[in-house]
Amino acid sequence: MFCKLIVCANHWVKESDWEDLALVKLCVGALGAILGLTALRKNRRVSLAVSAAVFVLTWLPLMKKFARVMLRTLRGEEREIAQPSCACGCAQEDPTSFPEEEDWGCDVDRA
């Protein structure tokens, strides 16, 4: 089940554009604001510290990748985008196609 969710998420991202991803970021940011406002007053400093650390640790790699893509685009360099395999480790022959039920090959949610 988990592998199916990962594959579906990968397909969704491939079919999305920057506007869809911006909406996801706004949605998650709003959820974070709601959770932050519901934190007890004595825990708000800890919530702020954790949130700031998560922001910095996720924002820096994203901006590093964006800067590489931007520079490559401005230089006019074309680069073939590699198709990643399933994030949970199961291999797909054609990552752009949705695998059949027997082709999932994931042991992630089997405990």
C-alpha positions in Angstrom: 0.0 0.0 0.0 2.8 2.4 0.9 4.6 1.8 -2.4 1.4 2.5 -4.3 1.1 5.8 -2.5 4.7 6.7 -3.4 4.2 5.8 -7.0 0.9 7.8 -7.2 2.6 10.8 -5.6 5.4 10.6 -8.1 2.9 10.5 -11.0 1.0 13.4 -9.5 4.2 15.5 -9.2 5.2 14.7 -12.8 1.8 15.9 -14.0 1.9 19.0 -11.8 3.3 22.4 -12.6 4.7 25.1 -10.3 1.2 26.4 -9.5 0.1 23.1 -8.1 3.2 22.8 -6.0 2.8 26.4 -4.7 -0.8 25.5 -3.6 0.6 22.4 -1.7 3.1 24.7 0.0 0.5 27.2 1.0 -1.8 24.4 2.3 1.0 22.9 4.4 2.1 26.4 5.6 -1.5 27.2 6.7 -1.6 23.9 8.5 1.6 24.7 10.3 0.2 28.1 11.3 -2.9 26.5 12.6 -0.9 24.0 14.7 1.4 26.8 15.9 -1.5 28.9 17.0 -2.9 26.0 19.0 0.3 25.3 20.8 0.4 26.2 24.5 2.0 29.5 25.3 4.9 27.7 27.2 5.6 25.5 24.2 5.6 28.2 21.6 9.4 28.9 21.7 10.1 25.2 21.2 7.6 25.1 18.3 9.2 28.2 16.8 12.7 26.7 17.1 11.7 23.4 15.5 9.8 25.1 12.7 12.7 27.4 12.0 15.1 24.5 11.9 12.9 22.5 9.6 12.4 25.5 7.3 16.1 26.2 7.0 17.1 22.5 6.5 14.5 22.0 3.8 14.7 25.5 2.1 18.5 25.4 1.5 18.6 22.2 -0.5 15.6 23.3 -2.5 17.2 26.6 -3.4 20.5 25.0 -4.2 18.8 22.7 -6.7 16.7 25.6 -8.1 19.8 27.7 -8.6 21.5 24.9 -10.5 18.5 24.5 -12.8 18.2 28.3 -13.2 21.8 28.7 -14.2 21.6 25.7 -16.6 18.5 27.1 -18.2 19.9 30.6 -18.5 23.0 29.2 -20.2 20.8 27.3 -22.6 22.1 23.9 -21.6 19.6 21.1 -22.3 19.7 18.2 -20.0 17.7 15.0 -20.1 15.7 14.5 -17.0 16.4 11.1 -15.5 13.3 9.0 -14.6 13.7 7.9 -11.0 12.8 4.5 -9.8 10.1 3.9 -7.2 11.1 5.8 -4.0 10.5 2.7 -1.9 13.1 0.7 -3.8 11.0 -1.4 -6.1 12.2 -1.3 -9.7 10.0 -0.4 -12.6 11.0 -1.1 -16.2 9.1 2.0 -17.5 8.8 4.6 -14.7 6.3 6.6 -16.7 3.8 3.8 -16.8 1.7 2.8 -13.9 2.7 -0.7 -12.9 0.2 -3.6 -12.7 -0.7 -5.0 -9.3 1.7 -7.9 -9.5 4.6 -5.6 -10.5 4.7 -3.5 -7.3 7.3 -5.7 -5.6 7.4 -3.7 -2.4 7.9 -5.1 1.0 7.5 -1.7 2.8 4.1 -2.2 4.4 4.5 -5.9 5.1 5.4 -6.3 8.8 
